[in-house]
Amino acid sequence: MLERRTPAHDDLVDHLTRTTALPRGEAARVVLDVLAYFDETAEDYVRRRHRELQSAGLRNPAIFERIQAELPYRAVAPPELSLRQLRRIVYG
């Protein structure tokens, strides 16, 4: 996760404190969380979603199909990954 802010991040924090009821510290945390979310690699996303869906009770065939369907809608979509490639990301 990102831990340092830049002046551009401070502009976002200022905007959030002006337009919401968030105090400055909470707005800074939100900005860092959002930036960390968009900094997540496709491989990290696949691993995280696999854990989340597995803990929700889904089985691997459904998990990998769902992740494959979700990836193109990420903010920066990775190249299309096959089900086999997704399994290799998770299991090596």
C-alpha positions as CSV (number, residue, x, y, z in Angstrom):
1,M,0.0,0.0,0.0
2,L,1.1,3.6,-0.7
3,E,2.3,5.4,2.4
4,R,3.6,8.7,1.0
5,R,1.5,11.6,-0.4
6,T,2.6,14.0,-3.0
7,P,1.2,17.6,-3.6
8,A,-1.3,16.1,-6.1
9,H,-2.5,13.8,-3.3
10,D,-2.9,16.7,-1.0
11,D,-5.1,18.4,-3.6
12,L,-7.3,15.3,-3.5
13,V,-7.4,15.4,0.3
14,D,-8.3,19.1,0.2
15,H,-11.1,18.3,-2.3
16,L,-12.5,15.6,-0.1
17,T,-12.5,17.7,3.0
18,R,-14.3,20.5,1.2
19,T,-16.9,18.3,-0.4
20,T,-17.6,15.7,2.3
21,A,-17.8,15.5,6.1
22,L,-14.5,13.6,6.3
23,P,-11.9,15.0,8.6
24,R,-8.5,15.6,7.0
25,G,-6.8,12.5,8.4
26,E,-9.7,10.2,7.2
27,A,-9.7,11.9,3.8
28,A,-5.9,11.2,3.5
29,R,-6.5,7.5,4.4
30,V,-9.2,7.3,1.7
31,V,-6.9,8.8,-0.9
32,L,-4.1,6.4,-0.1
33,D,-6.5,3.4,-0.1
34,V,-7.9,4.3,-3.5
35,L,-4.4,4.9,-4.9
36,A,-3.3,1.5,-3.5
37,Y,-6.3,-0.1,-5.1
38,F,-5.3,1.2,-8.6
39,D,-1.7,0.3,-8.0
40,E,-2.6,-3.4,-7.6
41,T,-1.1,-5.5,-10.3
42,A,-3.2,-8.0,-12.3
43,E,-1.5,-10.9,-10.5
44,D,-2.1,-9.4,-7.1
45,Y,-5.8,-8.8,-8.1
46,V,-6.2,-12.4,-9.2
47,R,-4.7,-13.7,-6.0
48,R,-6.8,-11.4,-3.8
49,R,-10.1,-12.1,-5.6
50,H,-9.3,-15.9,-5.5
51,R,-9.0,-15.7,-1.8
52,E,-12.1,-13.6,-1.4
53,L,-14.3,-15.8,-3.6
54,Q,-12.9,-19.0,-2.1
55,S,-13.7,-17.7,1.4
56,A,-17.2,-16.9,0.2
57,G,-17.7,-20.6,-0.6
58,L,-17.2,-20.6,-4.4
59,R,-15.3,-23.4,-6.1
60,N,-12.3,-23.0,-8.4
61,P,-14.1,-23.4,-11.8
62,A,-16.6,-20.7,-10.9
63,I,-13.9,-18.5,-9.3
64,F,-11.6,-18.5,-12.3
65,E,-14.5,-17.9,-14.7
66,R,-15.7,-15.0,-12.6
67,I,-12.2,-13.4,-12.3
68,Q,-11.7,-13.8,-16.1
69,A,-15.0,-11.9,-16.6
70,E,-14.0,-9.2,-14.1
71,L,-10.5,-8.4,-15.4
72,P,-11.5,-6.4,-18.5
73,Y,-13.5,-4.0,-16.3
74,R,-10.5,-3.0,-14.1
75,A,-9.4,0.6,-14.4
76,V,-6.3,-0.5,-16.4
77,A,-7.3,-3.8,-17.9
78,P,-4.6,-6.3,-18.3
79,P,-4.2,-8.4,-21.4
80,E,-6.8,-11.1,-21.7
81,L,-5.8,-14.1,-19.5
82,S,-6.9,-17.7,-20.1
83,L,-8.3,-19.8,-17.3
84,R,-5.0,-21.7,-17.3
85,Q,-3.0,-18.5,-16.9
86,L,-5.2,-17.5,-14.0
87,R,-4.6,-20.9,-12.3
88,R,-0.9,-20.5,-12.8
89,I,-1.0,-17.1,-11.1
90,V,-2.7,-18.5,-8.1
91,Y,-0.9,-21.8,-7.8
92,G,2.4,-21.1,-9.6
